[in-house]
Amino acid sequence: EKGGYDYFMLKEIAEQPKAVADTLLGRIDAAGSLSLDEVRIGAGELREVDKVVIIACGTAFHAGLIAKYAIEHWTRIPCEVELASEFRYRDPILGHRTLVIAISQSGETMDTLMALRHAREQGSKVLAICNTNGSTIPRESDAALYTHAGPEVAVASTKAFLTQLVACYLVALYLAQVRGTKWGDEIGAVIRDLSRIAGAVERVLETMEPVRALARTLASKDTVLFLGRHVGYPVALEGALKLKELAYMHAEGFAAGELKHGPIALIEEDLPVVVVVPSPQARSVLHDKIVSNIQEIRARGARTIVIAEEGDEAVAPYADHLIRIPATPTLLQPVVATVPLQVFACELATARGNEVDQPRNLAKSVTVE
Ligand code: F6R
């Protein structure tokens, strides 16, 4: 049932191009517009939305952090992302014009369920992004947009995460489409880019052998840091989470701009630091800044592991290890940039003799608060 792979996780990583394509299937019409029939919240109501609040846990929370960039950029609706386990305890400001998006692979996560119940009690509409048909979270929501990743067996989430990203982009673009937005042209182009992203994931998967080899050389390390900016920041958090749960290593993700506010003190000789570099074309200021961040940490002895787009030559001189990903529009980059981090964590877990599919102390769905 592992389809020839040693672990479900490896199988699920390999299934990602299909999972992504399946999640887009039938949702982009021939004219290149989105048709999301499942979102049974009326267009009128969606035009009235004045705030989006995303609630989720763990990896799904990281998908939500990335969604915020897309939602705010494409729709100009303010968006907050909150850990479901914190949400209701701070008496959040919710109303009938707040659209709450609950993201959950299993659809059974108790923290997320309790947060969504709280939101509905306050009169907000809840849209669930979920991978499990008929589970509790979509059943209790006003509408559901299913991710079509197929069953995810490994405890560490991989293909569900990529499809959560795709579903979030679809919702963001749909909101923009329904409301009309000054990004009209850009939206059409993004939908076209999104329909090509499964192919980009496929290409990343073909080039993962050096990442595996690198991971094996780091098996005796205690700590790995992850840095990113913009949408690369949640990708860094996700890379660190994967490493914690699978390799049982101390791993932390930081916004690269925060380095000088404290974390740079952690840098010491030969400390592995993974850096997710944004697209060089799109936001060049951002790109320049991360190049100088890489220089700063390398000057202090860090071993830099740089994930950068093909054709990005500016980073090459400062990368001890360079992992290439296909050039992608900035907001979509997490779909490809996360994949090497999944492979990296899986290989490190294997090298350290850990149980890849069943990490210690963890359960696939967390049905207690
Ligand atoms: C990490 C992981 C967890 C889940 C989290 C939420 O690899 O799998 O962090 O993402 O427990 O689970 P769902 O999405 O089922 O609500």
Residues whose N, C-alpha, C, O or C-beta is under 5 A from the ligand:
A	BS01	F6R	C57 G58 T59 A60 I103 S104 Q105 S106 G107 T109 V155 A156 S157 K364
